[in-house]
Amino acid sequence: MNDLCQLRHFAALAEHQHFARAVAAVHLSQPALSPSIQTLESQLDCTLVDRHSRGVSLTAHGRLVLEHACRLLDSAIELFVADIRELQDAAQLRIEPLRVHQGVLFCRPAHPLLQRRNLHLRDLLDFPLAGTQLPQVVERSLGQASGRAQPLSVQCDNFLVLKRLVADSDVLSMAPWDVIAGEVESGQLALLPLLPQGLHQHSAYGLVSRAGHSLSPAAQAMVTAIRQVDEQTPRAGHAAD
């Protein structure tokens, strides 16, 4: 995502859902628009739109990128926190990585899997997995580990909802340790001592803003507050205690 023009092209295509209408909106030729979208997809290592005879439709990754792109292009926000694995090559963005937080697999305290002494990956496949929108690299790793083209049975971007779902059912989920530390310590949730080998078992969040643009005092105060909270969250090693 190293050119804001590419973001504008993608936003126009997402709005009009058709290459011909999008090129008219951005005053660009169709032979130039298509490579622009393909370059953006290549840089992000994911498919942003599904192409069909009637036009295009956004993929799940496309909807996520569009949300961030619109905020940046419209200057609706100066700063946001996001998983930065798909933004690392964005020359037009200023990215400040936050601390790495250990990822854990969790379930309800009375889950049947907790009764098994030797837990294997195949045991997890008997139960649905819920989680937030996965970065492409995580989705690919989890898909390979589970043998499922779509590893998530339930997708939800609200951790409060996910934690309640897991607490009330046999659904499994993954999260950074600090997200569920309070519920584990209070006995509302429990950890499963297994994550698929090769899976990215940690968070990769960062502060994202536009490169070359100074932050307002309010945004800078927010950065300071986020850094302080990030430093105060439980260390990854606590998950194994």
C-alpha positions in Angstrom: 0.0 0.0 0.0 2.8 2.4 -0.9 0.7 4.8 -3.0 -2.4 6.7 -1.9 -3.5 6.8 -5.6 -3.9 3.0 -5.3 -6.1 3.5 -2.3 -8.3 6.0 -4.2 -8.5 3.6 -7.1 -9.5 0.7 -4.8 -12.1 2.9 -3.0 -13.7 3.9 -6.3 -13.9 0.3 -7.4 -15.4 -0.7 -4.1 -18.0 2.1 -4.4 -19.0 1.4 -8.0 -18.4 -2.4 -8.0 -17.6 -2.2 -11.7 -14.3 -1.4 -13.5 -15.9 0.7 -16.2 -17.8 2.9 -13.7 -14.8 3.2 -11.4 -12.5 4.4 -14.2 -15.0 7.1 -15.1 -15.1 8.2 -11.5 -11.3 8.5 -11.1 -10.7 9.7 -14.7 -8.4 6.7 -15.5 -8.3 4.2 -18.3 -9.4 0.7 -17.5 -6.1 -0.8 -18.6 -4.4 1.4 -15.9 -7.0 0.7 -13.1 -6.8 -3.1 -13.2 -3.0 -3.2 -12.7 -3.3 -0.7 -9.9 -5.7 -3.0 -8.1 -3.6 -6.0 -8.8 -0.5 -4.2 -7.5 -2.3 -3.3 -4.3 -3.4 -7.0 -3.8 0.1 -8.2 -4.5 1.6 -5.7 -1.9 -1.0 -6.8 0.7 -0.7 -10.5 -0.3 -4.5 -11.0 -0.3 -7.4 -10.8 -2.7 -9.4 -7.6 -2.3 -12.2 -8.2 -4.8 -13.9 -11.2 -6.4 -14.2 -10.6 -10.1 -17.3 -11.9 -12.0 -19.3 -11.2 -15.1 -21.4 -8.4 -13.5 -18.5 -6.6 -11.9 -16.7 -7.1 -8.7 -17.6 -7.7 -5.0 -15.4 -7.1 -2.0 -13.8 -10.0 -0.2 -13.5 -10.1 3.6 -10.0 -8.7 3.4 -11.2 -6.1 0.9 -13.8 -4.8 3.3 -11.1 -4.5 6.0 -8.7 -2.7 3.8 -11.5 -0.4 2.5 -12.4 0.6 6.1 -8.8 1.7 6.8 -8.4 3.3 3.3 -11.5 5.4 3.6 -10.5 6.7 7.0 -7.1 7.7 5.7 -8.3 9.2 2.5 -11.1 11.2 4.1 -8.9 12.3 7.0 -11.7 11.1 9.3 -9.1 10.0 11.8 -5.5 10.8 12.3 -4.6 7.5 14.0 -5.8 4.0 14.5 -4.6 0.7 16.0 -4.5 -2.3 13.6 -2.9 -5.6 12.9 0.1 -4.4 10.9 1.1 -7.6 9.3 -0.6 -6.5 6.1 0.6 -2.9 6.3 4.3 -3.3 6.7 5.2 -2.1 3.1 3.0 0.9 3.3 5.4 3.8 2.6 2.6 6.4 3.0 1.9 5.2 6.5 3.7 5.8 9.7 3.7 2.5 11.7 4.8 2.2 15.3 4.6 -1.5 16.4 3.2 -2.1 19.9 4.5 -4.9 22.2 4.1 -8.5 21.1 1.5 -10.3 23.2 1.4 -14.1 23.5 -1.5 -15.7 21.7 -3.5 -18.4 23.5 -6.3 -20.9 22.8 -9.1 -20.8 25.3 -12.4 -22.4 26.1 -15.0 -22.7 28.9 -13.8 -24.2 32.2 -15.9 -27.3 31.8 -14.9 -28.0 28.2 -14.5 -31.7 27.3 -11.0 -31.1 25.9 -9.7 -30.1 29.4 -10.4 -33.7 30.5 -7.9 -35.2 28.0 -4.3 -35.7 29.2 -2.6 -35.6 25.9 -4.1 -33.0 23.6 -3.5 -33.1 19.8 -4.5 -30.9 17.0 -6.9 -33.4 15.6 -8.8 -33.2 18.9 -9.5 -29.5 18.3 -11.1 -30.2 14.9 -14.2 -31.7 16.7 -15.2 -28.3 17.9 -16.0 -25.0 16.1 -13.4 -22.2 16.2 -14.4 -18.6 16.6 -12.3 -15.5 16.1 -11.8 -12.1 14.7 -11.0 -11.3 11.1 -7.7 -13.0 10.5 -4.8 -11.4 8.7 -4.0 -13.3 5.5 -0.8 -14.9 6.9 -2.6 -16.1 10.0 -5.5 -17.5 8.0 -3.2 -19.3 5.7 -1.2 -20.8 8.6 -4.3 -21.9 10.5 -5.9 -23.3 7.4 -2.8 -25.4 6.7 -2.7 -26.6 10.3 -6.3 -27.5 10.5 -6.8 -28.7 6.9 -9.8 -26.4 6.6 -10.2 -23.9 3.7 -12.2 -21.7 6.1 -10.7 -22.3 9.5 -13.2 -20.1 11.4 -16.7 -21.4 12.0 -17.7 -18.1 13.5 -16.2 -14.7 12.8 -16.8 -11.7 15.1 -14.7 -8.6 15.6 -15.9 -8.0 19.2 -13.9 -9.8 21.8 -16.6 -9.3 24.4 -19.0 -11.2 22.3 -16.4 -13.9 21.5 -15.6 -14.4 25.2 -19.3 -14.8 26.0 -19.8 -17.2 23.2 -16.9 -19.4 24.4 -18.0 -19.2 28.1 -21.5 -20.4 27.1 -20.7 -23.2 24.6 -18.0 -25.7 23.4 -16.7 -23.2 20.9 -13.0 -22.6 21.0 -11.2 -19.3 20.3 -7.8 -17.6 20.2 -6.8 -14.2 21.5 -3.8 -12.4 22.9 -3.3 -13.4 26.5 -4.0 -10.0 28.0 -7.5 -9.9 26.3 -8.7 -12.9 28.4 -6.3 -12.7 31.4 -9.0 -11.3 33.7 -11.6 -14.0 32.8 -9.0 -16.8 33.2 -7.9 -15.6 36.6 -11.5 -15.3 37.7 -12.4 -18.8 36.5 -14.8 -17.7 33.7 -12.5 -19.0 30.9 -9.7 -21.6 30.7 -6.6 -22.0 28.6 -6.0 -25.0 26.4 -2.3 -25.9 26.4 -2.0 -26.2 22.6 -1.7 -24.1 19.5 -1.0 -25.5 16.1 2.7 -25.7 15.3 3.8 -23.0 12.8 0.9 -20.8 13.6 1.7 -17.2 14.3 1.1 -17.4 18.1 1.4 -13.7 18.9 -0.2 -10.3 18.3 1.2 -7.8 15.8 -0.7 -4.6 16.6 0.6 -1.1 15.9 -0.2 2.5 15.9 -0.9 3.7 12.3 -1.0 7.3 11.0 -0.2 9.1 7.7 3.5 9.6 7.1 4.6 13.2 6.8 1.6 14.5 8.8 2.0 15.8 12.4 -0.4 14.5 14.9 -2.7 16.9 16.7 -2.2 17.4 20.5 -5.3 15.2 21.1 -4.0 12.4 18.9 -0.5 12.6 20.5 -2.1 12.4 23.9 -3.9 9.3 22.7 -0.6 7.8 21.5 0.9 8.4 24.9 -2.1 6.8 26.6 -2.0 3.7 24.4 1.7 3.2 25.0 1.2 3.4 28.7 -1.6 0.9 28.7 0.4 -1.4 26.4 3.3 -1.4 28.8 1.0 -2.2 31.8 -0.7 -5.2 30.2 0.3 -8.7 31.5 3.5 -10.0 30.0 3.3 -13.0 27.6 5.0 -15.3 30.1 2.0 -14.9 32.5 0.0 -17.1 30.2 2.1 -20.1 31.0 2.1 -19.5 34.8 
